[in-house]
Each structure stands twice: as C-alpha cells, then as structure tokens.
Amino acid sequence: MADDKVLTDVPRKSPSLPKLGEQQTYGSPVADPENDAHHQVTDNVSNGAESSHSHDHQAHSHSHDGEAGSHHTHSHHGRAPFTEDEELEERQHFETVVAAFRYYRTHAMKKIARQRNHYQSLTKPQGERLPQFMDHLDALRQCTAINQQFLDKILLQTPFDNTFGDTGGGDGIQSQPVSTFHMDKVHTTLRMFVRDWSREGQTERQQAYEPLVAAVEKYFPKDKCDVSQIQILNPGAGLGRLPWEFARRGYTSIGNEFSLYMLLASNFILNCCQEVDGYKIYPWIGHASNNLSSANQMIGISIPDISPTDLPPGHNFGMVAGDFLEVFDRNETWDCVVTCFFIDTARNVLEYVEHIWHLLKPGGYWMNLGPLLYHFADIPHESCLELTYEHVKTVIKNTGFQMLEEKTDIPCSYVQNPYSMLRYEYRCVSFVCHKPDLKASFVDASGNSLS
Ligand SMILES: C[S@@+](CC[C@H](N)C(=O)[O-])C[C@H]1O[C@@H](n2cnc3c(N)ncnc32)[C@H](O)[C@@H]1O
C-alpha cells in the first residue's frame, strides 16, 4: 500500500471535491516542504466528513478532542453519492477550516493588542515597574508569526485540489473574523502535534499509546503470526501517531478521522515531513494564564521527533477520512480495532460497540484505552447517552464480547502543557475484548472444523 493508492470508490458529482471513505497512503516520496517544485503529496485525497463535537467541558480548555464545541454533522453513508446539498456543506466547511487556519495570526494579534492597550493605560509609575512587558508582547508576536507560517505550510500541502478552494496564503488574506469555536480548533491542532509528534509528547504517548501497542503485540505476536496480514483499524486517530506505530511494527494499519483540522494536519506531518525536528511551533503562546515565566509560555516545540517516513519497506499504512460509523462496512474484515480516547466521542456508545463488533472478524480483538468525557454531553440541542463505565461494560458483555483484560485508574494527560501551573490528569480505563469465533468451537476431537 505504500505506493499503490487504495481507494474506496465513492461516486461523485464533482471531481474537485474530496471523497469520504478514501484511503490516503503514507510513506511515499516526501515533499520538500520548503520547495514547491519538489512538492508531491499523495494525491488520493481523503477528506473529513467532519463532525465535530467534543467540547470544552470545563471552562479551562482540556477538551481532549481534535474538535471541540458545536458540530458539523455529516449524514453521508459509506459509499452513497453526495447530494448537491452535502457537497455544498462540505465545501463550506472546508472553507471555514481554511479560514480558521489563516486567521490564526490576526486572532492572536488582537489578543496581544488588548494586552498592549491595557499596559499602555497604566500610570507611568506602574509601567515603569514592569519595563519588560512590551518585550514580552513583541516576543509573543514573533512566535505567533512563526506559528502562522507553519499553519500556512499545512494549507499549502493540502491534498485537496485547488478547485476546492484556495488554500494558499496566510495572515492578512483572511480578513473576515472566524468564530472562537473554530480558532480553538486551530489551537488544539497545534497542541495535537505536541502529543503525537514531539519529544514533549512522549509522556502522553507512553501513558496512552504504549499499553495499546503492547496489547496488540501480545495478542498478535510477531513470532506466531505474519503481522503484515493482521489488519488493525484505529478510529479517531488524531494526527496518526498510534496507527503509524502499528505500521512501523509491520502490521497493516489504518487510521480514521473525520475532523478536517486533524486530516489537514496529519496529511502534512505524515506525507510532507521527513526531517526530524524540521519545524518549531509555539503551542502554548495562546494561553496567558498559569505560566511561570515568559520563557515557559514561549517554549518552542520541535517536530517531528521521528521521521514519519521511517516505516518498514512494503508497509501497509493509510488514513481513511470520514465518520467511522459510515465509512467502514460491517463486513467482519478487521483482526483488531484499537480505540484511544475515542469511545466517548459517541452520541450513543452502544452504536460504537455494536459497530466495532460487526467490523471485527470472529476471533478478533478490540483494545481500548481512554476516559469517558462524553463529547456531546451538555451541548445545547444535542443529546448523548452518558453511561458510566459500569454501564459500558454491561453493553460490551451483552453484545457478545469477552473481556479478557481490564484496568482502571490509569493516569493519562491529554494535550497537556507540561510547564503550566494548571494540569489535568485523567484516570483512564483500558480493556482488551475478544469477539468469540463461534465457528471455531465446532471442531472434532482432532481439531478439524465441523462447520
Ligand atoms: C479525543 S480525540 C483522540 C485522538 C487520538 N486517538 C489521541 O488519542 O490523541 C478523538 C478523535 O476522534 C475523532 N472522531 C470523533 N468521532 C469520530 C467518528 N465518528 N469517526 C472518526 N473520527 C472521529 C475526533 O475528530 C478526534 O480527533
């Protein structure tokens, strides 16, 4: 899959629009991000049926979603053609996301300008007691400009063709204000780079990804099976590090996302970044509270910590865009479904559990780790089934899964600023579930299948 492009074919009216359910492969020749002449993004575009949901449950922003807040819902079904209205909705949403990326600097500068105005309104003696504050604001402006350049690069490397919308340019071009909701998404996107692709994110990855990788290696060990034949699906993959880790270990690994913010950013990191530490971003500059020092607020984070092209030859790795409930057929083809900080994105967890059941082959495994921060809870005009973990377990067992392993109270942080005076910690649950292979139980005394 490294070189062939595997697409699920969605009939379309307009060839310029990206398709749902398409798989984008990674690890193909990497573009030189500095040089458009060498720019080559894998062109089997995937796009987000983005819905977004998640929200900042608490006033402090620790929402663990790539998308937080209100949502943009898509009702496309796996392979059904888009209606014109849906295409229009897709296009408008894409344009909103591009506008949000472009508006980052203007938005941040407005905030800095408010600080400057406030500072300048101080009495002279007060200002003299804090002479370095203007320098602090100047430095923030510089970091903001660098972040904007980075976001512009993501837009320039978008896999969508230009007829879908002009994605070039940066600050200044986007003059229409963009809602705080969408600007929060841009900030979250920057922080997701830290979680998935920086050294600073290593602790979070050790907490959340490593147990899942270990579980996969335990149930599909290299010495007992041909791991390239083991198909792993990771819905809600964010910036793709977890499915990438599976691909790196030789498994066939597919990530899935529906947030366009995440899809644009994952395309950039997975398809267009080769050099370790090739970029520096300043993900915490937008958070003026709880910083010990200017230096802490303006810590630069280098990405990526590892070359995303560092995959074994012949690897099978891809990202599929769209709502995982809609873009994957219930045809029992997956050996393993891995969910990380994901099941609470459901409006109805029962639907997720049921869908995972039908995606898995008989004998397949579902590994999960995460909290239950229901993303749709408390969102006006939304309803969401808010089950306790005990309820979720009952559902899992009544669906037919056998819970082989379970752990609670696993400390995990999520897109956490490690330097902040305010830090949140989840106490997550993890489990490994098995979908019994009922056929396998009909064997004769010699182990021959009777079915
Ligand atoms: C909390 S984030 C977790 C991301 C990643 N697994 C991690 O641990 O960093 C949940 C992700 O799931 C995505 N998502 C939510 N519902 C989805 C759905 N129905 N289909 C595909 N992706 C979805 C969101 O866009 C978001 O990026």
The ligand as an ORCA input file, in Angstrom:
! r2SCAN-3c Opt
* xyz 0 1
  C     -10.163     12.792     21.797
  S      -9.570     12.697     20.192
  C      -8.383     11.365     20.313
  C      -7.377     11.382     19.207
  C      -6.304     10.300     19.343
  N      -6.891      8.981     19.383
  C      -5.471     10.534     20.564
  O      -5.529      9.742     21.499
  O      -4.768     11.546     20.573
  C     -10.910     11.917     19.374
  C     -10.736     11.979     17.883
  O     -11.764     11.220     17.283
  C     -12.235     11.909     16.142
  N     -13.591     11.415     15.935
  C     -14.652     11.588     16.748
  N     -15.725     10.937     16.288
  C     -15.333     10.305     15.156
  C     -16.000      9.469     14.222
  N     -17.278      9.147     14.395
  N     -15.311      8.991     13.183
  C     -13.996      9.323     13.011
  N     -13.315     10.120     13.867
  C     -13.965     10.613     14.917
  C     -12.138     13.375     16.522
  O     -12.094     14.201     15.394
  C     -10.871     13.396     17.329
  O      -9.739     13.685     16.548
*
